[in-house]
């Protein structure tokens, strides 16, 4: 009787490990698994929900999908890149965040930047100051 109970417990545990392994690996969003008709706002919402649930990896995947599908729209691109940079900051990937934030700031300061949503310019500049301090670069002087 003890052998049967031990054997059943082992089988159940092995099954649970297999199931958990499959579902955790299979949950990363991809171009194929995300509905093609979703709007930029809907994809961004999915990314935010993943962040709220503590899954930065899935959030990054949604933002990459957003960039792949709608990255030609500079407002969408700026918002998605800012959110990616912000995730990098939370992950303490200062250099990656810094490079992305600098790219966003340059976009806003170039011709055509005035047509972009100003919110991400202000936020990018604030986060850029943080990344500059963390990686030890000289801060740009305000003119």
Secondary structure as the mmCIF struct_conf table of DSSP 4:
data_model
#
loop_
_struct_conf.conf_type_id
_struct_conf.id
_struct_conf.beg_label_comp_id
_struct_conf.beg_label_asym_id
_struct_conf.beg_label_seq_id
_struct_conf.end_label_comp_id
_struct_conf.end_label_asym_id
_struct_conf.end_label_seq_id
HELX_RH_AL_P HELX_RH_AL_P1 UNK A 2 UNK A 25
TURN_TY1_P TURN_TY1_P1 UNK A 26 UNK A 27
BEND BEND1 UNK A 28 UNK A 28
TURN_TY1_P TURN_TY1_P2 UNK A 31 UNK A 33
BEND BEND2 UNK A 34 UNK A 34
TURN_TY1_P TURN_TY1_P3 UNK A 36 UNK A 37
HELX_RH_AL_P HELX_RH_AL_P2 UNK A 40 UNK A 52
TURN_TY1_P TURN_TY1_P4 UNK A 53 UNK A 54
HELX_RH_AL_P HELX_RH_AL_P3 UNK A 56 UNK A 70
TURN_TY1_P TURN_TY1_P5 UNK A 71 UNK A 72
BEND BEND3 UNK A 73 UNK A 73
HELX_RH_AL_P HELX_RH_AL_P4 UNK A 74 UNK A 90
TURN_TY1_P TURN_TY1_P6 UNK A 91 UNK A 92
HELX_RH_AL_P HELX_RH_AL_P5 UNK A 94 UNK A 109
BEND BEND4 UNK A 110 UNK A 110
TURN_TY1_P TURN_TY1_P7 UNK A 111 UNK A 112
HELX_RH_3T_P HELX_RH_3T_P1 UNK A 113 UNK A 115
BEND BEND5 UNK A 116 UNK A 116
HELX_RH_AL_P HELX_RH_AL_P6 UNK A 118 UNK A 135
TURN_TY1_P TURN_TY1_P8 UNK A 136 UNK A 136
HELX_LH_PP_P HELX_LH_PP_P1 UNK A 137 UNK A 142
#
